[in-house]
């Protein structure tokens, strides 16, 4: 494949493709307030309302996520609470990220 064909193929990948791919997988959802939730993405709708299972809430540690935490794609903060199921209103979501699996 030529370079321009590769770029065209990559540009066809939409955010909705990512969201479909991570359904049922462990994710981190960071809110605009800085609080993070880690759990299994159960479902979401067109408004980005999110339902999660096996959810853990992590307190905001600082105004920004550290570069090291971002690189490791882990939550930077202390565990605040554990929930079975969790519902997050979409307008509070800053980003959704997959959790990197440890290399084994």
DSSP file (Angstrom, degrees, kcal/mol; ACC not computed):
  #  RESIDUE AA STRUCTURE BP1 BP2  ACC     N-H-->O    O-->H-N    N-H-->O    O-->H-N    TCO  KAPPA ALPHA  PHI   PSI    X-CA   Y-CA   Z-CA
    1    1 A X              0   0    0      0, 0.0     2,-0.0     0, 0.0     5,-0.0   0.000 360.0 360.0 360.0 136.4    0.0    0.0    0.0
    2    2 A X     >  -     0   0    0      1,-0.1     4,-2.1     4,-0.0     3,-0.3  -0.318 360.0-107.7 -74.4 161.7    1.3    3.5   -0.9
    3    3 A X  H  > S+     0   0    0      1,-0.2     4,-2.3     2,-0.2     5,-0.2   0.881 119.9  51.2 -59.5 -41.1    1.8    6.1    1.8
    4    4 A X  H  > S+     0   0    0      1,-0.2     4,-1.8     2,-0.2    -1,-0.2   0.837 109.4  51.2 -68.4 -30.6   -1.2    8.1    0.7
    5    5 A X  H  > S+     0   0    0     -3,-0.3     4,-2.3     2,-0.2    -2,-0.2   0.881 109.4  50.4 -71.0 -37.6   -3.4    5.0    0.7
    6    6 A X  H  X S+     0   0    0     -4,-2.1     4,-2.3     2,-0.2    -2,-0.2   0.918 110.9  48.7 -64.2 -44.0   -2.3    4.2    4.3
    7    7 A X  H  X S+     0   0    0     -4,-2.3     4,-1.9     1,-0.2    -1,-0.2   0.887 111.4  50.2 -63.4 -39.2   -3.1    7.8    5.4
    8    8 A X  H  X S+     0   0    0     -4,-1.8     4,-0.8     2,-0.2    -1,-0.2   0.901 110.5  49.2 -66.3 -40.6   -6.5    7.6    3.7
    9    9 A X  H >< S+     0   0    0     -4,-2.3     3,-0.6     1,-0.2     4,-0.3   0.899 111.5  49.5 -65.7 -40.2   -7.3    4.3    5.4
   10   10 A X  H >< S+     0   0    0     -4,-2.3     3,-1.2     1,-0.2    -1,-0.2   0.854 105.4  57.2 -67.0 -34.9   -6.3    5.7    8.8
   11   11 A X  H 3< S+     0   0    0     -4,-1.9    -1,-0.2     1,-0.3    -2,-0.2   0.697  97.2  63.3 -71.8 -16.9   -8.4    8.8    8.4
   12   12 A X  T << S+     0   0    0     -4,-0.8     2,-0.6    -3,-0.6    -1,-0.3   0.623  77.8 101.4 -79.9 -12.6  -11.5    6.5    7.9
   13   13 A X    <   -     0   0    0     -3,-1.2     2,-0.2    -4,-0.3    -3,-0.0  -0.639  62.2-163.2 -74.9 116.5  -11.1    5.2   11.5
   14   14 A X    >>  -     0   0    0     -2,-0.6     4,-1.3     1,-0.1     3,-1.0  -0.609  32.1-112.2-101.9 158.9  -13.7    7.1   13.5
   15   15 A X  H 3> S+     0   0    0      1,-0.3     4,-2.4    -2,-0.2     5,-0.2   0.852 118.4  60.7 -56.3 -34.3  -14.1    7.6   17.3
   16   16 A X  H 3> S+     0   0    0      1,-0.2     4,-2.2     2,-0.2    -1,-0.3   0.833  99.2  56.7 -64.5 -29.7  -17.2    5.5   17.1
   17   17 A X  H <> S+     0   0    0     -3,-1.0     4,-1.9     2,-0.2    -1,-0.2   0.913 107.4  48.2 -64.6 -42.6  -15.0    2.6   15.8
   18   18 A X  H  X S+     0   0    0     -4,-1.3     4,-1.6     2,-0.2    -2,-0.2   0.934 111.0  50.3 -61.3 -46.9  -12.8    2.9   18.9
   19   19 A X  H  X S+     0   0    0     -4,-2.4     4,-0.6     1,-0.2    -2,-0.2   0.881 110.3  49.3 -63.4 -38.7  -15.8    2.9   21.2
   20   20 A X  H >< S+     0   0    0     -4,-2.2     3,-0.6     1,-0.2    -1,-0.2   0.880 110.0  53.0 -64.5 -37.2  -17.3   -0.2   19.6
   21   21 A X  H 3< S+     0   0    0     -4,-1.9    -2,-0.2     1,-0.2    -1,-0.2   0.790 109.3  47.6 -70.6 -28.2  -14.0   -1.9   19.9
   22   22 A X  H >< S+     0   0    0     -4,-1.6     3,-2.3    -5,-0.1    19,-0.4   0.474  77.5 123.1 -96.0  -1.4  -13.6   -1.3   23.6
   23   23 A X  T << S+     0   0    0     -3,-0.6    19,-0.2    -4,-0.6     3,-0.1  -0.401  83.9  16.1 -58.5 130.5  -17.1   -2.4   24.7
   24   24 A X  T 3  S+     0   0    0     17,-3.5    -1,-0.3     1,-0.3     2,-0.3   0.482 109.1 106.3  83.5   2.6  -16.7   -5.1   27.3
   25   25 A X  S <  S-     0   0    0     -3,-2.3    16,-2.3    16,-0.2    -1,-0.3  -0.745  81.3 -88.7-112.2 160.2  -13.1   -4.2   27.9
   26   26 A X  E     +A   40   0A   0     -2,-0.3    73,-1.4    14,-0.2     2,-0.3  -0.480  55.1 169.9 -67.9 134.4  -11.3   -2.5   30.8
   27   27 A X  E     -AB  39  98A   0     12,-3.2    12,-2.1    71,-0.2     2,-0.5  -0.915  33.5-131.1-138.4 164.4  -11.2    1.3   30.4
   28   28 A X  E     -AB  38  97A   0     69,-3.0    69,-2.7    -2,-0.3     2,-0.6  -0.988  19.2-164.7-114.7 129.5  -10.4    4.5   32.3
   29   29 A X  E     -AB  37  96A   0      8,-3.1     8,-2.5    -2,-0.5     2,-0.5  -0.967   5.2-163.2-114.8 117.1  -13.0    7.3   32.1
   30   30 A X  E     -AB  36  95A   0     65,-2.3    64,-3.1    -2,-0.6    65,-1.6  -0.867   9.4-146.0-102.6 131.9  -11.7   10.7   33.2
   31   31 A X  E >   - B   0  93A   0      4,-2.9     3,-1.7    -2,-0.5    62,-0.2  -0.484  27.4-108.3 -91.3 163.6  -14.2   13.4   34.1
   32   32 A X  T 3  S+     0   0    0     60,-2.5    61,-0.1     1,-0.3    -1,-0.1   0.783 119.3  61.2 -59.1 -28.1  -13.8   17.1   33.5
   33   33 A X  T 3  S-     0   0    0     59,-0.3    -1,-0.3     2,-0.1     3,-0.1   0.618 119.6-109.1 -75.4 -13.2  -13.5   17.4   37.3
   34   34 A X  S <  S+     0   0    0     -3,-1.7    27,-0.3     1,-0.4     2,-0.2   0.255  76.9 131.5 101.0 -11.3  -10.3   15.3   37.3
   35   35 A X        -     0   0    0     25,-0.1    -4,-2.9    -5,-0.1    -1,-0.4  -0.526  43.4-151.8 -73.4 141.7  -11.9   12.3   39.0
   36   36 A X  E     -AC  30  58A   0     22,-1.9    22,-3.1    -6,-0.2     2,-0.4  -0.901   9.9-159.4-119.5 147.1  -11.2    9.0   37.2
   37   37 A X  E     -AC  29  57A   0     -8,-2.5    -8,-3.1    -2,-0.4     2,-0.4  -0.980   5.4-165.4-123.2 137.1  -13.2    5.7   37.0
   38   38 A X  E     +AC  28  56A   0     18,-2.5    18,-2.6    -2,-0.4     2,-0.3  -0.986  37.2  93.6-124.5 128.7  -11.7    2.4   36.1
   39   39 A X  E    S-A   27   0A   0    -12,-2.1   -12,-3.2    -2,-0.4     2,-0.5  -0.970  73.4 -46.1 178.1-166.4  -13.8   -0.6   35.1
   40   40 A X  E     -AC  26  53A   0     13,-2.7    13,-2.3    -2,-0.3     2,-0.8  -0.795  50.3-126.9 -93.2 125.5  -15.4   -2.6   32.3
   41   41 A X  E     + C   0  52A   0    -16,-2.3   -17,-3.5    -2,-0.5   -16,-0.2  -0.615  32.7 174.6 -73.7 108.9  -17.3   -0.5   29.7
   42   42 A X  E     -     0   0A   0      9,-2.3     2,-0.3    -2,-0.8    10,-0.2   0.912  57.5 -34.4 -84.6 -47.2  -20.7   -2.1   29.6
   43   43 A X  E     - C   0  51A   0      8,-1.6     8,-2.9   -20,-0.1    -1,-0.3  -0.983  49.7-166.2-166.8 164.0  -22.5    0.3   27.2
   44   44 A X  E     - C   0  50A   0     -2,-0.3     6,-0.2     6,-0.2     2,-0.2  -0.979  11.6-144.3-153.5 160.5  -22.8    3.8   26.0
   45   45 A X    >   -     0   0    0      4,-1.4     3,-2.0    -2,-0.3    -2,-0.0  -0.527  42.0 -81.8-118.6-174.2  -25.2    5.9   23.9
   46   46 A X  T 3  S+     0   0    0      1,-0.3    -1,-0.0    -2,-0.2     0, 0.0   0.650 126.6  56.2 -65.4 -17.0  -25.0    8.7   21.4
   47   47 A X  T 3  S-     0   0    0      2,-0.1    -1,-0.3    44,-0.0     3,-0.1   0.321 117.8-111.6 -94.7   6.6  -24.8   11.3   24.2
   48   48 A X    <   +     0   0    0     -3,-2.0     2,-0.3     1,-0.3    -2,-0.1   0.661  61.0 159.7  67.8  18.8  -21.7    9.5   25.6
   49   49 A X        -     0   0    0     40,-0.1    -4,-1.4    41,-0.1     2,-0.4  -0.582  28.2-151.6 -66.3 134.8  -23.6    8.4   28.7
   50   50 A X  E     -CD  44  88A   0     38,-2.7    38,-2.9    -2,-0.3     2,-0.5  -0.918  20.5-163.8-121.7 135.6  -21.6    5.5   30.0
   51   51 A X  E     -CD  43  87A   0     -8,-2.9    -9,-2.3    -2,-0.4    -8,-1.6  -0.975  19.7-177.7-112.5 131.4  -22.5    2.4   32.0
   52   52 A X  E     -CD  41  86A   0     34,-2.8    34,-2.3    -2,-0.5     2,-0.3  -0.906  14.4-150.5-128.2 155.8  -19.6    0.6   33.6
   53   53 A X  E    S+CD  40  85A   0    -13,-2.3   -13,-2.7    -2,-0.3    32,-0.2  -0.858  77.8  18.8-120.3 158.3  -19.2   -2.6   35.7
   54   54 A X  E    S-     0   0A   0     30,-2.1     2,-0.3    -2,-0.3    30,-0.2   0.913  89.9-175.7  50.6  49.4  -16.6   -3.5   38.4
   55   55 A X  E     - D   0  83A   0     28,-1.0    28,-3.5    29,-0.5     2,-0.4  -0.564  22.1-167.5 -90.2 138.8  -15.9    0.2   38.8
   56   56 A X  E     -CD  38  82A   0    -18,-2.6   -18,-2.5    -2,-0.3     2,-0.5  -0.978  12.9-144.8-119.8 136.2  -13.3    1.9   40.9
   57   57 A X  E     -CD  37  81A   0     24,-3.1    23,-3.6    -2,-0.4    24,-1.3  -0.871  11.6-162.0-102.9 131.4  -13.3    5.6   41.6
   58   58 A X  E     -CD  36  79A   0    -22,-3.1   -22,-1.9    -2,-0.5    21,-0.2  -0.948  19.4-121.8-115.8 131.6  -10.0    7.4   42.0
   59   59 A X        -     0   0    0     19,-2.6     2,-0.3    -2,-0.5    19,-0.2  -0.290  35.4 -95.6 -68.8 152.0   -9.7   10.8   43.6
   60   60 A X        -     0   0    0      1,-0.2   -25,-0.1    17,-0.1    -1,-0.1  -0.523  38.1-174.1 -67.1 128.0   -8.3   13.7   41.7
   61   61 A X        -     0   0    0     15,-0.6     2,-0.3     1,-0.3    -1,-0.2   0.838  61.0 -15.7 -95.1 -39.6   -4.6   14.0   42.6
   62   62 A X  S    S-     0   0    0     14,-0.3    -1,-0.3   -28,-0.2    14,-0.1  -0.905  75.1 -87.3-154.2 178.4   -3.6   17.2   40.8
   63   63 A X  S    S+     0   0    0     -2,-0.3     2,-0.3    -3,-0.1    -1,-0.0   0.798 110.4  30.9 -66.8 -27.5   -4.8   19.6   38.2
   64   64 A X  S    S-     0   0    0     -4,-0.0     2,-0.3   -30,-0.0    -1,-0.1  -0.955  85.4-109.6-133.6 150.7   -3.2   17.5   35.4
   65   65 A X        -     0   0    0     -2,-0.3    10,-0.0     1,-0.1     2,-0.0  -0.576  45.3-112.2 -72.3 137.3   -2.4   13.9   34.8
   66   66 A X     >  -     0   0    0     -2,-0.3     4,-2.4     1,-0.1     5,-0.2  -0.348  17.0-120.4 -71.7 154.7    1.3   13.3   35.0
   67   67 A X  H  > S+     0   0    0      1,-0.2     4,-2.4     2,-0.2     5,-0.2   0.873 114.3  53.8 -62.0 -37.4    3.2   12.4   31.8
   68   68 A X  H  > S+     0   0    0      2,-0.2     4,-1.9     1,-0.2    -1,-0.2   0.921 110.1  45.7 -64.9 -43.6    4.3    9.1   33.5
   69   69 A X  H  >>S+     0   0    0      2,-0.2     5,-1.8     1,-0.2     4,-1.0   0.893 112.8  51.1 -65.9 -39.2    0.8    8.2   34.3
   70   70 A X  H  <5S+     0   0    0     -4,-2.4     3,-0.3     1,-0.2    -2,-0.2   0.906 109.5  50.2 -63.9 -41.2   -0.4    9.1   30.8
   71   71 A X  H  <5S+     0   0    0     -4,-2.4    -1,-0.2     1,-0.2    -2,-0.2   0.872 115.7  41.8 -65.7 -37.0    2.3    7.0   29.3
   72   72 A X  H  <5S-     0   0    0     -4,-1.9    28,-0.4    -5,-0.2    -1,-0.2   0.583 104.0-134.1 -85.1  -9.8    1.4    4.0   31.4
   73   73 A X  T  <5 +     0   0    0     -4,-1.0    27,-0.5    -3,-0.3     2,-0.3   0.941  59.6 132.2  51.9  52.4   -2.3    4.7   30.9
   74   74 A X      < -     0   0    0     -5,-1.8     2,-0.4    25,-0.1    -1,-0.2  -0.813  65.4 -91.8-123.3 168.1   -3.1    4.2   34.5
   75   75 A X        -     0   0    0     -2,-0.3     2,-0.8    -3,-0.1   -37,-0.0  -0.653  30.5-148.8 -82.0 134.1   -5.1    6.2   37.0
   76   76 A X        +     0   0    0     -2,-0.4   -15,-0.6   -18,-0.1     2,-0.3  -0.833  63.0  54.4-105.7  94.8   -3.1    8.8   38.9
   77   77 A X  S    S-     0   0    0     -2,-0.8     2,-0.3   -17,-0.1   -17,-0.1  -0.933  87.9 -66.0 164.1 176.9   -4.7    9.1   42.3
   78   78 A X        -     0   0    0     -2,-0.3   -19,-2.6   -19,-0.2     2,-0.2  -0.692  52.0-102.2 -95.2 144.0   -5.9    7.2   45.3
   79   79 A X  E     +D   58   0A   0     -2,-0.3   -21,-0.2   -21,-0.2     3,-0.1  -0.445  42.0 173.9 -62.1 125.1   -8.6    4.6   45.3
   80   80 A X  E     -     0   0A   0    -23,-3.6     2,-0.3     1,-0.4   -22,-0.2   0.802  56.7 -13.4-104.2 -41.2  -11.7    6.4   46.8
   81   81 A X  E     -D   57   0A   0    -24,-1.3   -24,-3.1     2,-0.0     2,-0.4  -0.990  51.0-134.6-160.1 158.9  -14.5    3.8   46.3
   82   82 A X  E     -D   56   0A   0     -2,-0.3     2,-0.3   -26,-0.2   -26,-0.2  -0.978  23.1-175.3-121.3 136.7  -15.5    0.6   44.6
   83   83 A X  E     -D   55   0A   0    -28,-3.5   -28,-1.0    -2,-0.4     3,-0.1  -0.927  27.0-143.6-126.6 150.7  -18.9    0.2   42.9
   84   84 A X  E    S+     0   0A   0     -2,-0.3   -30,-2.1     1,-0.3   -29,-0.5   0.972  91.3   8.2 -72.1 -61.6  -20.5   -2.8   41.2
   85   85 A X  E    S-D   53   0A   0    -32,-0.2     2,-0.3   -31,-0.2    -1,-0.3  -0.884  71.5-170.0-120.4 152.7  -22.2   -0.8   38.5
   86   86 A X  E     -D   52   0A   0    -34,-2.3   -34,-2.8    -2,-0.3     2,-0.4  -0.999  10.5-158.0-144.8 140.8  -21.7    2.9   37.6
   87   87 A X  E     -D   51   0A   0     -2,-0.3     2,-0.5   -36,-0.2   -36,-0.2  -0.989  11.2-169.0-121.9 128.1  -23.5    5.3   35.3
   88   88 A X  E     -D   50   0A   0    -38,-2.9   -38,-2.7    -2,-0.4     2,-0.2  -0.966  23.0-125.4-119.9 126.4  -21.7    8.5   34.1
   89   89 A X    >   -     0   0    0     -2,-0.5     3,-1.9   -40,-0.2     4,-0.3  -0.520  22.5-128.8 -70.5 133.9  -23.5   11.3   32.3
   90   90 A X  G >  S+     0   0    0      1,-0.3     3,-1.5    -2,-0.2    -1,-0.1   0.758 100.8  64.3 -58.4 -33.3  -21.8   12.0   29.0
   91   91 A X  G 3  S+     0   0    0      1,-0.3    -1,-0.3   -60,-0.0   -43,-0.1   0.608  99.5  57.0 -72.4  -7.5  -21.4   15.8   29.4
   92   92 A X  G <  S+     0   0    0     -3,-1.9   -60,-2.5   -61,-0.1     2,-0.4   0.528  82.6 108.1 -92.8  -8.1  -19.0   15.1   32.3
   93   93 A X  E <   +B   31   0A   0     -3,-1.5   -62,-0.3    -4,-0.3     3,-0.1  -0.570  37.4 175.6 -82.1 125.9  -16.6   12.9   30.3
   94   94 A X  E     -     0   0A   0    -64,-3.1     2,-0.3    -2,-0.4   -63,-0.2   0.872  69.0 -24.7 -88.7 -49.4  -13.2   14.3   29.4
   95   95 A X  E     -B   30   0A   0    -65,-1.6   -65,-2.3     2,-0.0     2,-0.4  -0.991  47.4-138.4-158.3 162.9  -11.8   11.2   27.8
   96   96 A X  E     +B   29   0A   0     -2,-0.3     2,-0.3   -67,-0.2   -67,-0.2  -0.992  27.5 178.9-121.9 132.3  -12.1    7.4   27.6
   97   97 A X  E     -B   28   0A   0    -69,-2.7   -69,-3.0    -2,-0.4     2,-0.1  -0.972  27.2-118.7-133.8 147.7   -8.9    5.3   27.4
   98   98 A X  E     -B   27   0A   0     -2,-0.3     2,-0.6   -71,-0.2   -71,-0.2  -0.490  31.6-116.9 -77.5 156.9   -8.2    1.7   27.2
   99   99 A X        -     0   0    0    -73,-1.4     2,-0.2    -2,-0.1   -73,-0.1  -0.851  29.1-123.4 -95.9 124.9   -6.1    0.1   30.0
  100  100 A X        -     0   0    0     -2,-0.6     2,-0.3   -27,-0.5     3,-0.0  -0.447  21.8-129.9 -68.1 135.9   -2.8   -1.3   28.8
  101  101 A X        -     0   0    0     -2,-0.2    -1,-0.1     1,-0.1     3,-0.0  -0.670  29.5-103.2 -85.0 141.5   -2.3   -4.9   29.6
  102  102 A X        -     0   0    0     -2,-0.3     2,-0.3     1,-0.1    -1,-0.1  -0.352  35.8-111.9 -64.5 143.1    0.9   -5.8   31.2
  103  103 A X              0   0    0      1,-0.2    -1,-0.1    -3,-0.0    -3,-0.0  -0.582 360.0 360.0 -74.6 133.6    3.5   -7.4   28.9
  104  104 A X              0   0    0     -2,-0.3    -1,-0.2    -3,-0.0    -2,-0.1   0.408 360.0 360.0-132.9 360.0    4.0  -11.0   29.9
